[in-house]
Amino acid sequence: MVNGKWENICSRADTCALTGAAAFFSGIPKSEVLVNGPLWCYFYALRHLEHTEYNMAERFHGSQPDNNAIVYGTEKFLLEALESIKKEKQNPDVMLIENSCSLSLIGDDIAGIAKKADLKCPVITMDSGGLNGGFAEGYSKAAIKLLESLQLEKSKNPSLKVNLIGLTPFYFNGKNDVEEIIRLLKLCCCDINVILGCGSSYEKIKTLTDASLNIVIHEELGLGIARYLKENYDMPYICAGVPYGTDGTQEWISKIAECLPLSDEQVLYEAKEVQKKLMYWNNDMRCQWGNLWFDEVITAAPPTTAMCFADTLVREWIDTGSLNLICQHKTDNNCGAGKYADKIFFAGEDGENIEYLLNNFSDGLLTGSSSEKAVLDRSGNYNTATVNIAFPVNDEMLITDLPFCGLRGSAHILQRLWNAFIQKKQRR
């Protein structure tokens, strides 16, 4: 933090590029990640990743160089770590070796060092860390590094399959949201080819150019990748965003259907059934507790999550007098979402304004993370309803398979909003 303000996004709202790069490769089955950096960087990234995958340490490694490595290099420590991985892991499909901030300055040829280790799998090497940006920058850079190494061929006759770009299980409840997005597309008879960095194998990623369309979900993660594929392989893409709510999900399907044929009858039928159910429960709760109204709302999350979620929040779920967004990154066009917000702030750019917003927030709803809630607590604001939708989360355990997005997520989020509203009423 700089001068006590909301400036250090790495500790307040985001994680570094090292974590983002590791997240992309960790989304590839049978991959290994080696962090060439101090233990602090290793455990910082590991702690974030294992919130989603509890056994992440089994394929996430650290070289643990000592202080002398800054002068004499890290070859010794890298080779020792790689030798250990070779003994434990017989045949990984692919490996990422990434330098932390400080070790990026040394200039070690980590690709050359990896060759000395005689690994039996493809090895991708890169510099990462906070100096290279946040989670999204690291994720995107790692994906493009992998695609460059594959030297894909441009398809002469692409099929009607689609690739999902910009998905990660390492967002809060991300794994469940991914499953819901896949379920919705399959209900529409959409043939999914590759889910990049989120479940597809290294061999399957090699077929990326067989698809006729790339669907970008989280724009901050996937837009740069989609642009790379468009520039190098002439692959069209669409920024679809994240489908929240019943109306939002139907609009999301319609947006994709403009680019390829879909059979949406099952989704539309399910959406109507969910709407009937939610209308019943909404009316029942209103009779007991009044309208789901908040004087003020703050939504704080990665930008695609924040903007798509906030749009649905005020259209389908609640009523409010004002809506402000705090985005953990900045993106180019935000999937066309965020149009219902009164103001949009970006962490790292609008630090003082964000600090002022949170310190003067009262009697409202915060849909965000524990970072924003901590500011409210320090200012003595205990009358705010809070619903976690983004990392970091320190006050809740979430281990069910319920998503936040899609049709299944509609009921889950409405349930969380009502419960937070009721608890707020009871505190008063």
N, C-alpha and C positions, 0 to 999 in steps of 0.2 A: 504494500500500500504506500502511496506517495502522499505525504502531508495529511495522513489520516483520511484521505478521500477514496472514492470508489474507482481506483485506477488499476490496481493489480488484479486483472481479471483471472490470472492463473490461480489465485487463491480464493477469489470471491465468487466467480461465476463460470469459469471455464477451466479446462485442463490444457496442458501444452501439446505441441505438435508431436512430441514423442509418444504420448498416450494415443493420439489420434491415428498415427501410423501403425502402432501396435494393434489398435482396435481393428483396422482394416484387415491386416494379415491374420489376426486371431479369428476373424469371421470366415476364414478359409479352412475347412477340415484338414487335418493332418499337416498343419503348418507349425513352424517353430519360430519364435521371436527371441533375438538376443540383443539386449541393451548394452552397448559399450559405454558405460558411464558409472558414476558413483552410486552407492547403494541408495542414497536418498532419492535419486531420479527413478531407480528401479522400483522401489517400494511405493513411491508416489503413483506411478502408472499402474502397478499391480493392484493397489488398493481400489482404484477406479474400476479396473477390468473385472476384478473378482466379485464385484457387486452383481454382475450378470452371470458370470461363470465361476462358480465357487472353487473349482479345481484348476484355475488359470495358471497357477504356479507350476503345474506339471509341464507346460510347454512355453513358459515365459521365463527367460533366463537373464542373468546379469554377469558381466565380465569382472566386476569389482576391482578395477585398477586402483593402485595406491597413489599417494600424492606425487611420487616420483614420475608417474606416467605423464604428467604434464610436460616434463622435460625430456624424458627418454622414450616416450611413446607407449602404446598399449599392445604391441604385438604379442608379448609374452602372455598377457592376461587373456587376450582374445583366443589365442591358440589353446590355452588351457581350458577355457570355457567350451570351445568347439570340440575338443577331444572328449570332454565329459558328455556333451550332447550326443556325439557319435556313439558312445558306449550305451547311453540310455535309450536313444531313439534310433532304431535300425534304419528306417527308410522314410523320413518325412518327405512330403510332396514338394515343399518349398520352404525356404527360410529367409527371414528378414534380419539383417544386422543393421542396427541404427545407432549412430553416435548421439550422445547427449550434447547440450549446448557447449559445455567447457571443452569436451574432447573433440568437438567439431573444429575448434581453433588450432588443434595440433597439426592437422594435415596428414594423419596416417592414411595409408592406402589400404583401407579395410577390405576392399575387393581383392587386392593382391594377397593380403594376409589370409583371407578365406580360401584362396586357391591353394595355399600351402597346406591347409588342413585337409585337402583332398576329400571334400564332402561329396556325397553321392546324389545330391539333389540340387536344383537351381537355387542360387543365392542372390538376393536383392540387397543392395547396400545403399544407405542414404544418411545424410545429416539431418537431425531433427532437434527438437527441444523448443523451449519457449521463445528463443530468438527467431525461430522460423514461423512463429504464429501459434494459434491455438489448436484445439482438437480438430476442427474442420480442415484447417490448412494441412495438418499432418496426414489426415485421412486421405484427402484428395491427392496430395503429393505421392503418397505411398501407392495408391491405385494406379496413377499414371506411370510411376516407375515400373510397376509390374507389367503393365500393358506394353510399355516400350521394350521390355525385355522379351516379350512373347513374339514380337514382329508378326502380328496377325496379318492375314491376307484379306483383301477386300472381297466380299461375297458378290458373285455375279448374279446369283438368283436367290436373294434372301427369302426366307419363309415368313409366314404370318405370326411367327413367335415374337415375344417381347422380352427385353432384358429389364430388370429392375435395378436402377442405379441410385446410389445415395441412401442406402438402408444400412442400419447397424443395430445389432442387439445390445450395444453398449450405451444407448440412451436409456433414461429411466423408463422401465417397463417396455423397453424397445423390442425385446424378443417376442413378447406377446403381441405387440402391434404388428410386427412383421408377419406373424402367423395369421392375423386377421386380414391383412392386406392380401396375402396369398389366397386365403379362403374366398374373399370377395371376387378376386379375379377368376378363380377357378369356377365359381358359381356362374360367372358370365362366359364360361367356356373359353377363357383366354389361355393360350398356350404359352407358359413361361419358360424361357430358355435358360438364362443365367440370372441369378440373384447375386450381384457382384459384392464381394466382401461381406456376405451375410448368408452363407450356407452352401454356395456352389463350390465344388472342388476345383483344384488347380487345373485338372484336365478339362473340366466342363467350361472353365473360363476361356479356354482356347477356342471355343465355338462361339464366342461373343458376337462375331460379325455375321453369324447365320441368321440373326433376328432382323426383323424389318423396322423395329421401333425400340428406342430406349425411353423408358418411363422414369423420370427423375422424381423421387419422393422428397427427401430432404435436400433442398436446393443448395444449402451451404456445404453439403458433403458431395453432391453429385453433379452440380452444374458444370464445374470445371472438367470433370471426367467426360460428361456428355459432349461438351464442346471439343474436347480432344478427339473423341471418336467421330464426331461430325467432320472435323477438319482433315483427319487422316484417312477415314474410311467412308466418308459421305453417309454416315448413319443418322437419320432424322431422330429428333428427340422431342419430348413434351415435358414441361414442368407441371406435374399433376398436384403436388403438395400432399398433405396428409388428410385422409377423409375422417372428419369428426362429425358425430351426430347423424341422425337419419336423413335429413335433407342434405347435409353436407356430403354424405356418402353417395347419395343418388346423383348429386351434381358432379362428384368426382368420377363416377362411372360414365356419366354423359360426356365429360371432357375427354376421356380416353376413347370413348366410342366415336368421337369425331375423327379419330385417326386410324381406326381399324374396326372391323365388324365385331360386335359383341352381342351375346344373347343375354339380356339383362332381366328377363322375366322373373327368375328366382329371387334376385336381389330386390327388385321392386316389391314382390309379394312379401318377402321377409321384412322389408322396411315398413310396410303398412302394418304388419302384425306388431312390430316393435313399437310403432307410434301409438297404437291402441293401448298397449300395455303401459307405456309411459304416461299417457294421458290419464289413465285411471289412477295411477299412483300419484301423479302430480295433483290431481283434484282432491284425492284423499288427504294428502299432506297439507294442502292449502286450507282445508277445512279446520285442521288442528293448529297450524302454525302461521297462517297468513301467506301472502305472496312471497316467492323466492326473490327478495329485493335486497340489493346492497347499494348504499350511497355511492361508494367508489369501488372500482376493481383495478387491480394491477395483475397483469400476466407477465411472468418472467421465465424465459426458456430459450433454447436455441431458436433462431428466427423462424424457420418453417413451422415448428411446433407452436411457438408463441402466436404467430399470426393466424394460422389455420384454426388453432384452438380458440383464440379470442373471438374470431368471427362467429364460430358456432356457439360459443358461450352466450353471446348477447342475442343471437338469432333464435336459439332453440331452448336454452336452459334457464337463464335468469333474466331479471330486469335490473338496470343500474342507471345511475345518474352520469357517471363518467368512466371511461376505460382507457388506461395507459398501458403501453407495452414496454418491457425491457428485454432487448434481444442480446444474446450472448455473443453473436457475431453479426457482421454486416453482409448482406447479399445484394445481388444486382436487381432482381425484379420481384423476389418474394412470392413467386407463384401467383401473383395477382391478389394475394390475401392481405389482411391487415386494414381493410378499408373502413372498418367500424371503429377503429381506435381514434381517440381524441389526440393522443401524442404517442410517438414511437421514439424510444431512447435506445442507444447502443452502448453496451458495456465497453469500457476502454476509450470511448469518445465523449460520452456525456456523464462522466463521473459525478461532478458536482450536482447536476440536475437530478440524477438518480438518487443521490444521497438526500437531497432536499425532499424529493418526492416521498421517499420511504419514511423520513423523519417526521413528515407532516401528514402521514396517512392515518386515518382513524375510521372506525366503525364501518369497515368495508370487507372485501374479499381479496385475499392474495392467492392466486394460483401460480406457484413458482417453485422455489427450492428453499432449503434451510438457510442459504446465504441471506436472502431477503428477510426471512423470518427472524434471523438473528438481529438484524438492524431494528426491526420493530420491537423486539424484546428489550434491547438496550435502551430504547427510547421510552420504555414503560407502556407500550401499546399492547395490551393483552386482550383487547376486545375485537380483534380481527379474526375472521374465519379464514382458515388456511387449508389449501388442498395442494399437495405436492404433485407436480407434473414434470419436474426436471431435476437432475443431479446438481449439487450434492443434496442428499437426503439423510438426515441424522436422527429423525424422530419418528420413523415409521419403518416397519418391516412389510415388504410386499413380495410374497412368494407364490401367489396363486397364478393361474393361467389366464386371468381376465385382462383383455387389452383396454387401452384408453380410446383407441380409434375404432372406426367402423361401426357396424350395427351392434355387435356385442359390447363394444366400448360405450355406446350411447347410454345404456342402462347403468353400466359401472360408474361412469362419470356423474350422471345425475344422482345416483345413490350417494356418492362421495360429497357432492355439493349440498344435498339436503342434510346429510349428517353433520357437516360443518356448520350449516345454518342453524340447525337445532341446538348444537352445542354452544354456539354463540348466544342464542336466545337464553339458554339455561344459565350461562355465566352472568348474564345481566340480571 
